[in-house]
Every structure is written in C-alpha cells, then in structure tokens.
C-alpha cells in the first residue's frame, strides 16, 4: 500500500512540475533583425579595433598576452594586419 501511495505522489509531483514548466515560461523576446551600428563588415569599426587591441594586449582564449612585450605601435600594426587578414578571408 505504501509503495502505491508514494508512486502516485511522485507521478502527481512530476505532472505538476511539467505543468508549471509548460505554463510559466516567459515569452521569447523579439530580437533586432538589423545589424547594430557598432559592427560593420568588412571594414570593421572602432569597437572592433579597440577589442582587437585589447585582445592582443591582454591575451585570452589560448592567446598569450603581448602587453609589455610589444610597443603600442607594434600592437597597432599587428591589429591592422589582423584586420586585413580577416577582410581577405571573407572575400
């Protein structure tokens, strides 16, 4: 008797959980279909250039940090070269 009561209770709790999940989910927000003005391809933008410089200086994602190893001019030259490579690979 005890096993049947517990089994029924578990089934009721599971069904109630499914009901809550199905009916209390928030509506999906609509996303913008237009590209944001800070991103332009293939020319790039100021935000992308700043992010590229920061990535070169601080590293991350398996890339080592070059801060203190390269001068600001060398980092700018490397960022310009990288931007040119990215544009060429998209063509």
N, C-alpha and C positions, 0 to 999 in steps of 0.2 A: 504494500500500500504506500509506504513511504517513498519508494522509488518512482511510482507513478505520479505522486504529487510533485516531487522535485522535477521530474521530466516535464510535466505540464507547466510548472512555474518557469523553467528555463525556456521553453518554447514561447510562452507568453512574453517574457522579457525580451527575447530575441525579436519577436514580431513587433513589439513596441519600439525597439531600437531602430528597426528598419523603417517603421512608420515615421519616426522622428527625423531620420536621415532624409527620407524622401520629401517630407513636407516642410522642413525648416531650413532647407538650403537657400542661401541668398541668391538673388537673381544675378546672372552674369552681367557685368558692366560692359557697355559697348566701348570698343576701342576706336581710336582715331584711325582713319584709313589713309590720311595724308602723312607724309614724312615730316618729322619735326624740322624746323628751320635750322637747328644747330648741326644737322647732319646733311651733307650733300656729297653725292658721289658722281664722278670720280675725283673732283678737285679737292675734296676734303674741306675742313673748316677749322676755325680757331680752336674749338673744343677738341677736335680730334688731334690737332697738332700739340696742344697742351697735354692731352692724355698720353700721346706718344712720347713726348719729352719726359714726363713723369715716370712712365714705364721704363724708359731707358735708364733714368737716374736711379730709381728705387728697385728695379727688377721685379720679379714675381712670376708665378706660373712656370717655374723652371728656368727663367732667365735670370742671370746674375745681375747684381747692382753695379752700375758703372759710375756712381757718384764718387768723386774724389779720384777716379782713375782717368777720366776724360774731362777735358775742359768744356766750358759752355759752348764754345764754337764747334768743338768736335761732336758734342751731343746734338747740336742743331744740324750739323752736316749729316750725321747718321740718321736723324729723323727725316730729313729731306730725302735722303737716298731711299729709306724705307718706304716713304710715301710714294716715290716714283716707282718702286718695285710693285707696290700694291696696285697702282693705277695700271701698270703694264700687264699684270696678271689678270685684271678684269676685262681687258680688251679682247 
